[in-house]
Amino acid sequence: MTFTRPWCALRAIALAVLVGLSAQPQSVASQGRLMDTAILLVSHGSTVIGREEFTLHRGQLSESGTGFSSNGYTVSATAYYPPSRSYASATSVIGFRSDSQPASARMDLDGSGQPNTFVDFTARRITVRNRTSAGESAGQYPHPDRVLLIDDSILSLFALLPGSEPGSVTLFYPRNGRSSRAALEFHGIERTTVEADERQLKHFTLGAGDHLRHLWYDSRGQLIKIEIPSDDLIAVRRSHN
């Protein structure tokens, strides 16, 4: 179900509070209980096509962006495509519950510098609100038992390990409300190449058929590498920040 209505003054004020949060997620996240911060370099074949900067901290960021709750996590990410771009291609601030399931998201998916996609997860529904110059549109979708938020332009959404239990999950794409079923599998500790070095990392795969995302984490659960062979994409954590 979707609907469209014009903006009201009160709504505009509320969104203005969130502009700085979504436009500069790195600086906001640095104020919390930081668990990880890194840069991913994204390559297509042998060519570096982008970079992503992310932070992971414990606790969900408040709506005002001024503090954190005692439970859950927050992943803040800024993507630059191409890597030399001086302003962000996309940004996101995503709150997760303690079980690594998403609770809310505030995203700029078109590089406008302002939040334009808002996602809320309740027990039964996923609500997506999209803002444009013409007003706001919203859609509601069923909330499956286990869901992962996906966007093809922000790979570092996987900065938080997507749960510890393998099994069936639903991938939800906030850009268009699309969802698809996928399998999350844990392959144990395996050897992989990171910046010409062989490393032993935790290896997960996410997807179905030939379209798999290979997710690699170290012993502390920090994201090291993402591979999407079907798209000839690889994102590798830079060794120095």
N, CA, C and O of each residue as an XYZ file, in Angstrom:
964
protein
N       0.849     -1.183      0.000
C       0.000      0.000      0.000
C       0.882      1.229      0.000
O       1.818      1.323      0.794
N       0.590      2.189     -0.896
C       1.358      3.423     -0.959
C       0.430      4.616     -0.928
O      -0.737      4.515     -1.308
N       0.946      5.749     -0.476
C       0.172      6.970     -0.487
C       1.111      8.129     -0.655
O       2.311      7.996     -0.414
N       0.586      9.278     -1.067
C       1.384     10.485     -1.262
C       0.668     11.652     -0.630
O      -0.546     11.799     -0.771
N       1.437     12.505      0.084
C       0.836     13.704      0.660
C       1.887     14.800      0.677
O       3.075     14.484      0.723
N       1.513     16.069      0.642
C       2.479     17.171      0.672
C       3.118     17.271      2.044
O       2.575     16.782      3.034
N       4.289     17.918      2.090
C       4.979     18.155      3.372
C       4.249     19.210      4.178
O       3.703     20.159      3.616
N       4.237     19.050      5.479
C       3.740     20.090      6.377
C       4.924     20.706      7.102
O       6.016     20.137      7.108
N       4.716     21.853      7.707
C       5.819     22.581      8.340
C       6.459     21.772      9.452
O       7.682     21.772      9.592
N       5.649     21.082     10.246
C       6.191     20.311     11.359
C       7.089     19.193     10.864
O       8.142     18.931     11.445
N       6.673     18.528      9.784
C       7.479     17.439      9.232
C       8.801     17.968      8.696
O       9.840     17.322      8.840
N       8.761     19.140      8.078
C       9.982     19.732      7.532
C      10.979     20.036      8.629
O      12.183     19.848      8.452
N      10.476     20.511      9.777
C      11.363     20.800     10.902
C      12.012     19.519     11.412
O      13.207     19.492     11.705
N      11.219     18.465     11.515
C      11.762     17.188     11.997
C      12.827     16.658     11.068
O      13.843     16.136     11.526
N      12.616     16.781      9.772
C      13.610     16.305      8.821
C      14.872     17.140      8.869
O      15.971     16.619      8.679
N      14.724     18.432      9.121
C      15.900     19.289      9.185
C      16.853     18.831     10.279
O      18.070     18.954     10.138
N      16.300     18.300     11.376
C      17.132     17.794     12.466
C      17.991     16.628     11.997
O      19.096     16.419     12.497
N      17.466     15.857     11.015
C      18.160     14.655     10.566
C      19.137     14.911      9.445
O      19.909     14.016      9.100
N      19.137     16.092      8.861
C      19.983     16.350      7.705
C      21.454     16.135      8.033
O      22.156     15.429      7.310
N      21.921     16.740      9.117
C      23.322     16.585      9.489
C      23.669     15.159      9.814
O      24.792     14.730      9.547
N      22.748     14.404     10.382
C      22.978     13.009     10.741
C      23.235     12.164      9.518
O      24.201     11.402      9.497
N      22.403     12.273      8.497
C      22.570     11.441      7.323
C      23.666     11.952      6.408
O      24.315     11.163      5.721
N      23.880     13.241      6.389
C      24.883     13.785      5.490
C      26.286     13.505      5.972
O      27.196     13.376      5.153
N      26.502     13.405      7.301
C      27.829     13.200      7.838
C      27.788     12.124      8.919
O      28.002     12.425     10.094
N      27.516     10.870      8.540
C      27.372      9.831      9.554
C      28.658      9.519     10.289
O      28.612      9.059     11.430
N      29.808      9.756      9.669
C      31.053      9.399     10.325
C      31.284     10.246     11.569
O      31.671      9.714     12.610
N      31.054     11.556     11.481
C      31.314     12.417     12.626
C      30.343     12.131     13.761
O      30.718     12.218     14.930
N      29.100     11.791     13.432
C      28.122     11.477     14.469
C      28.493     10.196     15.191
O      28.475     10.136     16.421
N      28.833      9.162     14.413
C      29.140      7.879     15.027
C      30.365      7.952     15.924
O      30.470      7.197     16.890
N      31.296      8.858     15.616
C      32.520      8.934     16.399
C      32.251      9.376     17.827
O      33.116      9.222     18.689
N      31.069      9.925     18.096
C      30.754     10.380     19.440
C      30.281      9.225     20.328
O      30.184      9.390     21.544
N      29.992      8.079     19.752
C      29.454      6.971     20.519
C      30.530      6.013     20.983
O      31.722      6.320     20.960
N      30.076      4.840     21.406
C      30.999      3.810     21.875
C      31.501      3.046     20.657
O      30.922      2.038     20.251
N      32.575      3.543     20.093
C      33.071      3.063     18.819
C      33.587      1.634     18.921
O      34.396      1.323     19.795
N      33.121      0.768     18.032
C      33.576     -0.608     17.957
C      34.492     -0.841     16.769
O      35.397     -1.673     16.830
N      34.255     -0.097     15.670
C      35.066     -0.282     14.475
C      34.904      0.927     13.569
O      33.840      1.544     13.523
N      35.957      1.255     12.858
C      35.907      2.261     11.807
C      36.916      1.879     10.742
O      38.028      1.457     11.059
N      36.536      2.024      9.475
C      37.413      1.566      8.405
C      37.001      2.192      7.085
O      35.958      2.836      6.971
N      37.854      1.982      6.091
C      37.589      2.371      4.713
C      37.658      1.120      3.853
O      38.608      0.344      3.949
N      36.645      0.926      3.009
C      36.656     -0.143      2.018
C      36.965      0.462      0.661
O      36.376      1.472      0.275
N      37.892     -0.158     -0.065
C      38.145      0.214     -1.455
C      37.437     -0.795     -2.340
O      37.655     -2.000     -2.214
N      36.584     -0.302     -3.239
C      35.733     -1.153     -4.060
C      36.290     -1.201     -5.476
O      36.539     -0.163     -6.088
N      36.483     -2.413     -5.994
C      37.049     -2.597     -7.328
C      36.114     -3.387     -8.217
O      35.436     -4.313     -7.773
N      36.091     -3.002     -9.480
C      35.431     -3.793    -10.516
C      36.527     -4.336    -11.404
O      37.191     -3.589    -12.122
N      36.710     -5.646    -11.348
C      37.881     -6.206    -11.998
C      39.129     -5.686    -11.313
O      39.282     -5.837    -10.101
N      40.020     -5.078    -12.076
C      41.267     -4.545    -11.510
C      41.213     -3.037    -11.288
O      42.220     -2.428    -10.925
N      40.047     -2.431    -11.503
C      39.920     -0.981    -11.404
C      39.181     -0.591    -10.133
O      38.081     -1.081     -9.877
N      39.782      0.289     -9.335
C      39.109      0.802     -8.142
C      38.048      1.800     -8.589
O      38.361      2.802     -9.231
N      36.794      1.523     -8.249
C      35.684      2.369     -8.702
C      35.048      3.177     -7.577
O      34.245      4.072     -7.838
N      35.398      2.872     -6.328
C      34.772      3.607     -5.241
C      35.448      3.358     -3.911
O      36.300      2.479     -3.776
N      35.051      4.148     -2.936
C      35.500      3.921     -1.567
C      34.308      4.137     -0.647
O      33.418      4.939     -0.933
N      34.307      3.411      0.457
C      33.249      3.547      1.451
C      33.880      3.688      2.823
O      34.773      2.922      3.186
N      33.423      4.656      3.576
C      33.887      4.881      4.939
C      32.756      4.505      5.887
O      31.615      4.927      5.696
N      33.068      3.718      6.900
C      32.000      3.304      7.811
C      32.474      3.287      9.244
O      33.668      3.183      9.525
N      31.518      3.390     10.146
C      31.764      3.190     11.566
C      30.701      2.249     12.116
O      29.573      2.210     11.624
N      31.070      1.506     13.125
C      30.164      0.624     13.847
C      30.295      0.939     15.325
O      31.403      0.931     15.863
N      29.195      1.213     15.984
C      29.277      1.427     17.421
C      28.132      0.712     18.122
O      27.111      0.388     17.515
N      28.321      0.477     19.389
C      27.314     -0.192     20.195
C      26.266      0.835     20.636
O      26.588      1.968     20.996
N      24.996      0.398     20.593
C      23.897      1.274     20.942
C      23.257      1.876     19.702
O      23.947      2.160     18.723
N      21.958      2.072     19.735
C      21.253      2.688     18.624
C      21.232      4.204     18.792
O      20.923      4.718     19.867
N      21.560      4.897     17.732
C      21.577      6.344     17.751
C      20.163      6.887     17.924
O      19.211      6.374     17.336
N      20.041      7.925     18.735
C      18.723      8.511     18.969
C      18.226      9.227     17.720
O      19.004      9.523     16.813
N      16.915      9.503     17.680
C      16.320     10.187     16.534
C      16.952     11.551     16.303
O      17.098     11.978     15.158
N      17.326     12.235     17.368
C      17.932     13.560     17.239
C      19.407     13.495     16.886
O      20.005     14.505     16.512
N      20.004     12.299     17.003
C      21.419     12.155     16.697
C      22.338     12.649     17.793
O      23.517     12.901     17.542
N      21.819     12.795     19.013
C      22.622     13.365     20.103
C      23.081     12.340     21.134
O      23.852     12.684     22.029
N      22.634     11.108     21.034
C      23.031     10.109     22.020
C      22.664      8.714     21.560
O      22.056      8.527     20.507
N      23.046      7.735     22.370
C      22.856      6.334     22.020
C      22.091      5.604     23.118
O      22.212      5.926     24.300
N      21.313      4.631     22.711
C      20.659      3.768     23.683
C      21.666      2.762     24.222
O      22.801      2.697     23.750
N      21.251      1.982     25.203
C      22.156      0.999     25.791
C      22.133     -0.331     25.044
O      22.953     -1.205     25.325
N      21.213     -0.501     24.100
C      21.071     -1.775     23.395
C      21.261     -1.596     21.896
O      21.028     -0.522     21.342
N      21.690     -2.677     21.259
C      21.784     -2.693     19.813
C      23.066     -2.097     19.276
O      24.061     -1.973     19.991
N      23.027     -1.726     17.993
C      24.206     -1.227     17.288
C      23.766     -0.168     16.279
O      22.583     -0.049     15.958
N      24.730      0.592     15.791
C      24.494      1.527     14.694
C      25.640      1.426     13.701
O      26.809      1.474     14.083
N      25.299      1.286     12.424
C      26.277      1.333     11.341
C      26.045      2.621     10.556
O      24.945      2.860     10.058
N      27.076      3.443     10.449
C      27.018      4.675      9.666
C      27.978      4.534      8.497
O      29.130      4.144      8.685
N      27.517      4.846      7.293
C      28.344      4.630      6.105
C      28.213      5.789      5.140
O      27.145      6.383      4.993
N      29.331      6.102      4.477
C      29.359      7.095      3.416
C      30.073      6.481      2.223
O      31.189      5.977      2.354
N      29.430      6.521      1.049
C      29.990      5.918     -0.161
C      30.358      7.006     -1.163
O      29.629      7.982     -1.339
N      31.505      6.818     -1.816
C      31.982      7.741     -2.842
C      32.273      6.957     -4.117
O      33.182      6.127     -4.150
N      31.505      7.223     -5.155
C      31.712      6.584     -6.454
C      31.724      7.673     -7.528
O      30.704      8.323     -7.755
N      32.881      7.884     -8.201
C      34.177      7.225     -8.068
C      34.879      7.639     -6.773
O      34.396      8.520     -6.061
N      36.021      7.005     -6.463
C      36.666      7.251     -5.165
C      37.182      8.673     -5.003
O      37.359      9.131     -3.874
N      37.428      9.382     -6.099
C      37.942     10.749     -6.013
C      36.846     11.775     -5.782
O      37.130     12.960     -5.606
N      35.604     11.332     -5.781
C      34.484     12.255     -5.620
C      34.580     12.967     -4.275
O      34.869     12.338     -3.257
N      34.338     14.286     -4.267
C      34.510     15.069     -3.044
C      33.262     15.080     -2.174
O      33.346     15.402     -0.989
N      32.107     14.736     -2.733
C      30.880     14.673     -1.941
C      30.266     13.288     -2.088
O      30.519     12.591     -3.071
N      29.470     12.896     -1.123
C      29.013     11.512     -1.026
C      28.040     11.144     -2.145
O      27.201     11.947     -2.552
N      28.174      9.910     -2.632
C      27.207      9.345     -3.568
C      25.983      8.834     -2.826
O      24.866      8.892     -3.338
N      26.201      8.332     -1.613
C      25.114      7.805     -0.786
C      25.583      7.759      0.655
O      26.772      7.585      0.922
N      24.648      7.916      1.589
C      24.961      7.797      3.014
C      23.850      7.008      3.699
O      22.727      6.928      3.202
N      24.181      6.437      4.830
C      23.164      5.718      5.598
C      23.540      5.698      7.059
O      24.720      5.659      7.410
N      22.529      5.724      7.914
C      22.672      5.500      9.351
C      21.619      4.466      9.714
O      20.422      4.742      9.636
N      22.056      3.284     10.107
C      21.136      2.174     10.338
C      21.271      1.682     11.770
O      22.367      1.365     12.232
N      20.144      1.624     12.464
C      20.113      1.084     13.816
C      19.717     -0.377     13.802
O      18.802     -0.777     13.082
N      20.406     -1.169     14.598
C      20.147     -2.599     14.693
C      19.791     -2.967     16.125
O      20.297     -2.367     17.073
N      18.921     -3.952     16.276
C      18.635     -4.499     17.593
C      19.817     -5.344     18.052
O      20.770     -5.555     17.302
N      19.746     -5.819     19.274
C      20.839     -6.616     19.829
C      21.041     -7.940     19.101
O      22.125     -8.520     19.161
N      19.986     -8.431     18.403
C      20.114     -9.675     17.643
C      20.566     -9.434     16.207
O      20.468    -10.331     15.370
N      21.060     -8.234     15.914
C      21.574     -7.843     14.595
C      20.492     -7.640     13.552
O      20.799     -7.501     12.368
N      19.227     -7.620     13.965
C      18.144     -7.323     13.040
C      17.941     -5.809     12.944
O      18.023     -5.116     13.958
N      17.675     -5.278     11.729
C      17.524     -3.831     11.584
C      16.290     -3.313     12.318
O      15.254     -3.976     12.363
N      16.419     -2.127     12.887
C      15.318     -1.471     13.595
C      14.857     -0.207     12.876
O      13.665      0.099     12.855
N      15.804      0.527     12.285
C      15.460      1.758     11.579
C      16.618      2.146     10.679
O      17.754      1.717     10.881
N      16.310      2.972      9.673
C      17.359      3.448      8.768
C      16.991      4.838      8.273
O      15.825      5.131      8.012
N      18.004      5.688      8.146
C      17.875      7.009      7.552
C      18.951      7.107      6.481
O      20.140      7.008      6.782
N      18.537      7.301      5.225
C      19.466      7.152      4.119
C      19.316      8.278      3.101
O      18.223      8.798      2.878
N      20.435      8.639      2.494
C      20.458      9.493      1.315
C      20.969      8.614      0.184
O      22.162      8.312      0.127
N      20.095      8.204     -0.708
C      20.448      7.230     -1.735
C      20.704      7.851     -3.098
O      20.983      7.132     -4.057
N      20.616      9.177     -3.205
C      20.849      9.799     -4.503
C      21.914     10.897     -4.465
O      22.073     11.648     -5.427
N      22.638     10.984     -3.354
C      23.718     11.958     -3.276
C      23.254     13.393     -3.151
O      24.011     14.313     -3.460
N      22.013     13.608     -2.700
C      21.484     14.965     -2.579
C      22.051     15.707     -1.371
O      21.967     16.933     -1.298
N      22.625     14.969     -0.427
C      23.144     15.581      0.788
C      22.126     15.708      1.892
O      22.426     16.248      2.956
N      20.909     15.211      1.651
C      19.855     15.252      2.651
C      19.207     13.873      2.759
O      19.160     13.142      1.769
N      18.709     13.503      3.936
C      18.038     12.208      4.065
C      16.781     12.175      3.210
O      15.974     13.104      3.253
N      16.611     11.123      2.442
C      15.435     11.028      1.588
C      14.736      9.678      1.646
O      13.681      9.502      1.036
N      15.304      8.730      2.365
C      14.665      7.425      2.552
C      14.717      7.073      4.031
O      15.786      7.069      4.642
N      13.554      6.778      4.598
C      13.439      6.462      6.023
C      12.750      5.109      6.136
O      11.685      4.902      5.553
N      13.347      4.194      6.875
C      12.805      2.850      6.999
C      12.603      2.539      8.480
O      13.500      2.752      9.296
N      11.435      2.042      8.813
C      11.123      1.641     10.185
C      10.652      0.198     10.180
O       9.822     -0.197      9.361
N      11.194     -0.588     11.109
C      10.851     -2.000     11.227
C      10.061     -2.210     12.509
O      10.571     -1.961     13.601
N       8.820     -2.666     12.385
C       8.020     -3.037     13.537
C       7.804     -4.540     13.521
O       8.320     -5.234     12.645
N       7.051     -5.043     14.479
C       6.877     -6.495     14.584
C       6.229     -7.093     13.341
O       6.519     -8.235     12.984
N       5.352     -6.333     12.674
C       4.604     -6.881     11.551
C       4.897     -6.224     10.211
O       4.643     -6.815      9.161
N       5.439     -4.986     10.236
C       5.553     -4.247      8.989
C       6.917     -3.588      8.840
O       7.602     -3.280      9.814
N       7.277     -3.388      7.586
C       8.387     -2.514      7.218
C       7.774     -1.313      6.519
O       7.082     -1.463      5.512
N       8.024     -0.135      7.043
C       7.494      1.086      6.448
C       8.637      1.883      5.830
O       9.637      2.166      6.490
N       8.482      2.236      4.576
C       9.488      3.020      3.862
C       8.862      4.347      3.446
O       7.810      4.370      2.807
N       9.512      5.451      3.811
C       9.068      6.776      3.402
C      10.155      7.402      2.540
O      11.319      7.461      2.936
N       9.767      7.866      1.372
C      10.696      8.499      0.443
C      10.299      9.954      0.248
O       9.133     10.265      0.005
N      11.281     10.842      0.358
C      11.033     12.281      0.214
C      11.567     12.777     -1.114
O      12.689     12.445     -1.498
N      10.779     13.564     -1.813
C      11.195     14.263     -3.017
C      10.748     15.709     -2.905
O      10.102     16.089     -1.929
N      11.091     16.521     -3.905
C      10.682     17.923     -3.883
C       9.168     18.069     -3.977
O       8.617     19.097     -3.583
N       8.489     17.037     -4.500
C       7.039     17.093     -4.652
C       6.291     16.675     -3.396
O       5.092     16.929     -3.284
N       6.954     16.056     -2.472
C       6.285     15.596     -1.261
C       6.861     14.276     -0.781
O       8.027     13.966     -1.024
N       6.039     13.514     -0.104
C       6.482     12.261      0.497
C       5.601     11.122      0.007
O       4.381     11.259     -0.075
N       6.223     10.008     -0.315
C       5.488      8.795     -0.630
C       5.890      7.737      0.372
O       7.023      7.729      0.851
N       4.981      6.854      0.688
C       5.260      5.831      1.688
C       4.671      4.499      1.253
O       3.642      4.447      0.579
N       5.343      3.426      1.649
C       4.851      2.086      1.384
C       5.032      1.205      2.598
O       5.963      1.398      3.380
N       4.145      0.239      2.759
C       4.238     -0.716      3.857
C       4.337     -2.120      3.294
O       3.660     -2.467      2.327
N       5.199     -2.929      3.918
C       5.490     -4.270      3.436
C       5.496     -5.232      4.612
O       5.776     -4.827      5.740
N       5.190     -6.500      4.365
C       5.249     -7.481      5.461
C       6.661     -7.574      6.027
O       7.649     -7.450      5.303
N       6.731     -7.793      7.330
C       8.025     -7.938      7.988
C       8.298     -9.421      8.232
O       7.673    -10.017      9.109
N       9.208    -10.025      7.487
C       9.521    -11.443      7.692
C      10.248    -11.651      9.016
O      10.659    -10.699      9.678
N      10.392    -12.911      9.377
C      11.032    -13.224     10.655
C      12.472    -12.744     10.713
O      12.941    -12.307     11.763
N      13.175    -12.822      9.592
C      14.592    -12.456      9.573
C      14.871    -11.687      8.292
O      14.657    -12.203      7.195
N      15.347    -10.458      8.428
C      15.504     -9.590      7.266
C      16.850     -8.880      7.329
O      17.341     -8.551      8.408
N      17.435     -8.650      6.166
C      18.657     -7.872      6.039
C      18.397     -6.730      5.074
O      17.801     -6.925      4.014
N      18.843     -5.542      5.441
C      18.690     -4.366      4.602
C      19.820     -4.351      3.575
O      20.989     -4.511      3.926
N      19.460     -4.157      2.292
C      20.436     -4.254      1.211
C      20.347     -3.014      0.330
O      19.255     -2.525      0.042
N      21.504     -2.507     -0.096
C      21.550     -1.502     -1.141
C      22.831     -1.717     -1.931
O      23.917     -1.829     -1.362
N      22.691     -1.773     -3.245
C      23.837     -2.114     -4.082
C      24.908     -1.038     -4.095
O      26.039     -1.307     -4.501
N      24.584      0.175     -3.662
C      25.571      1.257     -3.680
C      26.256      1.459     -2.341
O      27.144      2.304     -2.228
N      25.860      0.693     -1.312
C      26.500      0.811      0.007
C      26.808     -0.603      0.505
O      25.995     -1.211      1.200
N      27.964     -1.112      0.155
C      28.334     -2.465      0.540
C      28.635     -2.573      2.025
O      28.471     -3.644      2.608
N      29.070     -1.492      2.644
C      29.481     -1.551      4.047
C      28.315     -1.639      5.019
O      28.522     -1.543      6.229
N      27.090     -1.819      4.523
C      25.992     -2.169      5.418
C      26.299     -3.473      6.153
O      25.703     -3.758      7.192
N      27.226     -4.259      5.616
C      27.610     -5.518      6.252
C      28.714     -5.337      7.289
O      29.341     -6.311      7.703
N      28.957     -4.087      7.714
C      29.951     -3.853      8.762
C      29.588     -4.589     10.038
O      30.467     -4.962     10.814
N      28.304     -4.800     10.258
C      27.852     -5.617     11.382
C      27.590     -7.026     10.873
O      26.824     -7.217      9.929
N      28.222     -8.004     11.494
C      28.012     -9.401     11.121
C      26.525     -9.714     11.131
O      25.867     -9.483     12.146
N      25.962    -10.240     10.023
C      24.503    -10.406      9.921
C      23.968    -11.590     10.712
O      23.397    -12.519     10.140
N      24.149    -11.557     12.011
C      23.669    -12.642     12.858
C      24.665    -13.786     12.906
O      25.497    -13.938     12.012
N      24.574    -14.580     13.946
C      25.519    -15.684     14.122
C      24.980    -17.017     13.629
O      25.731    -17.985     13.505
N      23.677    -17.073     13.347
C      23.071    -18.333     12.934
C      22.815    -18.354     11.435
O      22.154    -17.453     10.917
N      23.323    -19.364     10.723
C      23.005    -19.485      9.306
C      21.544    -19.868      9.112
O      20.875    -20.314     10.044
N      21.061    -19.686      7.880
C      19.681    -20.043      7.586
C      19.084    -19.115      6.556
O      19.786    -18.304      5.951
N      17.782    -19.236      6.357
C      17.077    -18.439      5.361
C      16.828    -17.024      5.876
O      16.446    -16.833      7.031
N      17.049    -16.034      5.007
C      16.804    -14.639      5.341
C      16.081    -13.976      4.170
O      16.081    -14.496      3.054
N      15.466    -12.825      4.438
C      14.859    -12.010      3.387
C      15.703    -10.765      3.189
O      15.981    -10.040      4.144
N      16.108    -10.515      1.962
C      16.841     -9.300      1.623
C      15.831     -8.231      1.220
O      14.995     -8.453      0.344
N      15.914     -7.072      1.868
C      14.962     -5.992      1.590
C      15.706     -4.792      1.029
O      16.683     -4.323      1.612
N      15.227     -4.298     -0.119
C      15.846     -3.181     -0.824
C      14.971     -1.932     -0.648
O      13.901     -1.857     -1.253
N      15.392     -0.954      0.157
C      14.532      0.197      0.439
C      14.311      1.117     -0.756
O      13.347      1.882     -0.753
N      15.162      1.074     -1.772
C      14.980      1.947     -2.931
C      13.630      1.726     -3.604
O      12.966      2.674     -4.025
N      13.235      0.455     -3.696
C      12.006      0.140     -4.425
C      11.070     -0.801     -3.685
O      10.055     -1.219     -4.242
N      11.391     -1.146     -2.439
C      10.543     -2.045     -1.668
C      10.623     -3.496     -2.093
O       9.812     -4.320     -1.672
N      11.601     -3.808     -2.928
C      11.729     -5.192     -3.402
C      12.329     -6.074     -2.306
O      13.145     -5.619     -1.505
N      11.921     -7.320     -2.286
C      12.501     -8.282     -1.348
C      12.740     -9.595     -2.068
O      12.079     -9.903     -3.061
N      13.688    -10.364     -1.562
C      13.998    -11.669     -2.138
C      14.534    -12.579     -1.047
O      15.108    -12.115     -0.062
N      14.345    -13.858     -1.230
C      14.830    -14.838     -0.266
C      16.280    -15.196     -0.574
O      16.690    -15.245     -1.733
N      17.037    -15.440      0.471
C      18.447    -15.795      0.329
C      18.846    -16.706      1.476
O      18.145    -16.806      2.482
N      19.964    -17.356      1.311
C      20.501    -18.229      2.353
C      21.785    -17.628      2.903
O      22.676    -17.243      2.146
N      21.871    -17.552      4.223
C      23.105    -17.152      4.894
C      23.791    -18.419      5.386
O      23.217    -19.187      6.159
N      25.019    -18.632      4.935
C      25.755    -19.839      5.306
C      27.123    -19.469      5.864
O      27.782    -18.548      5.382
N      27.531    -20.202      6.884
C      28.843    -20.017      7.488
C      29.736    -21.178      7.088
O      29.383    -22.340      7.290
N      30.896    -20.861      6.519
C      31.796    -21.887      5.997
C      33.009    -22.114      6.893
O      33.954    -22.803      6.512
N      32.971    -21.527      8.086
C      34.079    -21.715      9.001
C      35.223    -20.751      8.722
O      35.054    -19.746      8.032
N      36.385    -21.075      9.269
C      37.589    -20.268      9.071
C      38.283    -20.754      7.808
O      38.667    -21.920      7.710
N      38.443    -19.854      6.841
C      39.056    -20.233      5.580
C      40.113    -19.215      5.181
O      40.161    -18.099      5.697
N      40.951    -19.632      4.252
C      42.044    -18.781      3.788
C      41.582    -17.936      2.600
O      40.918    -18.435      1.692
N      41.942    -16.655      2.620
C      41.627    -15.771      1.504
C      42.727    -14.725      1.369
O      43.513    -14.518      2.294
N      42.779    -14.077      0.227
C      43.801    -13.072     -0.051
C      43.257    -11.680      0.232
O      42.193    -11.303     -0.258
N      44.002    -10.924      1.029
C      43.659     -9.541      1.341
C      44.897     -8.692      1.091
O      45.896     -8.816      1.800
N      44.828     -7.825      0.075
C      45.963     -6.968     -0.285
C      47.247     -7.784     -0.435
O      48.279     -7.450      0.148
N      47.171     -8.840     -1.209
C      48.302     -9.710     -1.560
C      48.771    -10.585     -0.401
O      49.730    -11.340     -0.562
N      48.123    -10.506      0.764
C      48.480    -11.354      1.902
C      47.425    -12.433      2.107
O      46.232    -12.184      1.935
N      47.862    -13.622      2.471
C      46.944    -14.705      2.804
C      46.518    -14.564      4.268
O      47.352    -14.426      5.162
N      45.202    -14.603      4.490
C      44.702    -14.482      5.852
C      43.670    -15.567      6.129
O      43.001    -16.054      5.218
N      43.554    -15.935      7.396
C      42.535    -16.873      7.845
C      41.381    -16.065      8.428
O      41.547    -15.384      9.441
N      40.204    -16.137      7.789
C      39.073    -15.314      8.188
C      37.794    -16.138      8.243
O      37.691    -17.207      7.641
N      36.818    -15.605      8.987
C      35.495    -16.225      9.003
C      34.820    -15.944      7.661
O      34.772    -14.804      7.198
N      34.301    -17.002      7.051
C      33.743    -16.878      5.703
C      32.247    -17.173      5.718
O      31.821    -18.269      6.082
N      31.452    -16.169      5.314
C      30.007    -16.327      5.148
C      29.656    -16.115      3.690
O      30.329    -15.363      2.984
N      28.602    -16.778      3.238
C      28.022    -16.452      1.943
C      26.561    -16.084      2.148
O      25.878    -16.622      3.020
N      26.100    -15.150      1.321
C      24.728    -14.677      1.388
C      24.181    -14.582     -0.019
O      24.757    -13.899     -0.865
N      23.067    -15.264     -0.283
C      22.470    -15.174     -1.603
C      21.821    -16.465     -2.016
O      21.534    -17.335     -1.195
N      21.593    -16.573     -3.319
C      20.967    -17.762     -3.887
C      21.501    -17.967     -5.295
O      21.775    -17.003     -6.010
N      21.646    -19.221     -5.689
C      22.125    -19.533     -7.033
C      23.536    -19.033     -7.257
O      24.410    -19.183     -6.403
N      23.745    -18.431     -8.430
C      25.077    -17.937     -8.772
C      25.369    -16.562     -8.200
O      26.517    -16.116     -8.213
N      24.333    -15.875     -7.693
C      24.545    -14.519     -7.180
C      24.770    -14.587     -5.671
O      23.825    -14.503     -4.886
N      26.008    -14.738     -5.287
C      26.380    -14.850     -3.885
C      27.256    -13.676     -3.478
O      28.092    -13.210     -4.253
N      27.056    -13.210     -2.264
C      27.977    -12.270     -1.638
C      28.846    -13.064     -0.668
O      28.331    -13.750      0.215
N      30.138    -12.971     -0.829
C      31.082    -13.619      0.082
C      31.534    -12.572      1.096
O      32.118    -11.552      0.731
N      31.260    -12.834      2.360
C      31.561    -11.895      3.437
C      32.659    -12.481      4.310
O      32.564    -13.626      4.753
N      33.705    -11.692      4.557
C      34.861    -12.164      5.321
C      35.067    -11.256      6.530
O      35.131    -10.034      6.401
N      35.172    -11.881      7.719
C      35.351    -11.151      8.982
C      36.528    -11.741      9.747
O      36.832    -12.927      9.615
N      37.193    -10.905     10.552
C      38.281    -11.414     11.376
C      37.725    -11.990     12.676
O      36.511    -12.073     12.856
N      38.614    -12.385     13.574
C      38.195    -13.045     14.816
C      37.417    -12.125     15.740
O      36.718    -12.597     16.636
N      37.530    -10.809     15.535
C      36.778     -9.840     16.343
C      35.451     -9.464     15.701
O      34.712     -8.638     16.237
N      35.144    -10.068     14.549
C      33.908     -9.758     13.850
C      33.986     -8.513     12.994
O      32.954     -7.994     12.568
N      35.204     -8.015     12.731
C      35.361     -6.828     11.901
C      35.355     -7.212     10.423
O      36.013     -8.169     10.016
N      34.610     -6.458      9.634
C      34.498     -6.713      8.206
C      35.837     -6.447      7.519
O      36.427     -5.378      7.676
N      36.305     -7.437      6.755
C      37.582     -7.314      6.060
C      37.407     -7.263      4.551
O      38.086     -6.494      3.870
N      36.501     -8.077      4.024
C      36.385     -8.150      2.567
C      34.984     -8.602      2.169
O      34.350     -9.393      2.866
N      34.513     -8.084      1.035
C      33.263     -8.521      0.409
C      33.567     -8.854     -1.038
O      34.233     -8.083     -1.729
N      33.091     -9.981     -1.495
C      33.245    -10.364     -2.894
C      31.874    -10.680     -3.486
O      31.059    -11.360     -2.863
N      31.628    -10.177     -4.702
C      30.420    -10.517     -5.459
C      30.891    -10.983     -6.837
O      30.930    -10.186     -7.774
N      31.247    -12.261     -6.973
C      31.838    -12.746     -8.227
C      30.971    -12.517     -9.453
O      31.497    -12.229    -10.528
N      29.647    -12.637     -9.319
C      28.768    -12.478    -10.477
C      28.829    -11.069    -11.064
O      28.552    -10.879    -12.248
N      29.189    -10.083    -10.244
C      29.325     -8.698    -10.711
C      30.782     -8.279    -10.866
O      31.070     -7.131    -11.205
N      31.703     -9.214    -10.616
C      33.137     -8.935    -10.676
C      33.514     -7.783     -9.753
O      34.338     -6.934    -10.096
N      32.888     -7.771     -8.565
C      33.136     -6.720     -7.577
C      33.843     -7.289     -6.357
O      33.584     -8.416     -5.932
N      34.737     -6.487     -5.808
C      35.391     -6.850     -4.554
C      35.636     -5.575     -3.760
O      36.090     -4.571     -4.309
N      35.335     -5.618     -2.477
C      35.572     -4.501     -1.575
C      36.505     -4.994     -0.470
O      36.211     -5.986      0.197
N      37.621     -4.308     -0.279
C      38.651     -4.741      0.654
C      38.939     -3.631      1.657
O      39.076     -2.463      1.294
N      39.025     -4.012      2.898
C      39.335     -3.057      3.965
C      40.755     -2.535      3.763
O      41.695     -3.316      3.617
N      40.904     -1.223      3.757
C      42.231     -0.646      3.638
C      42.998     -0.893      4.917
O      42.446     -0.769      6.010
N      44.257     -1.241      4.792
C      45.041     -1.650      5.961
C      45.395     -0.493      6.857
O      45.737     -0.719      8.018
N      45.332      0.743      6.381
C      45.598      1.899      7.222
C      44.530      2.936      6.957
O      44.107      3.132      5.818
N      44.089      3.611      8.033
C      43.017      4.604      7.928
C      43.522      5.997      8.219
O      42.750      6.955      8.176
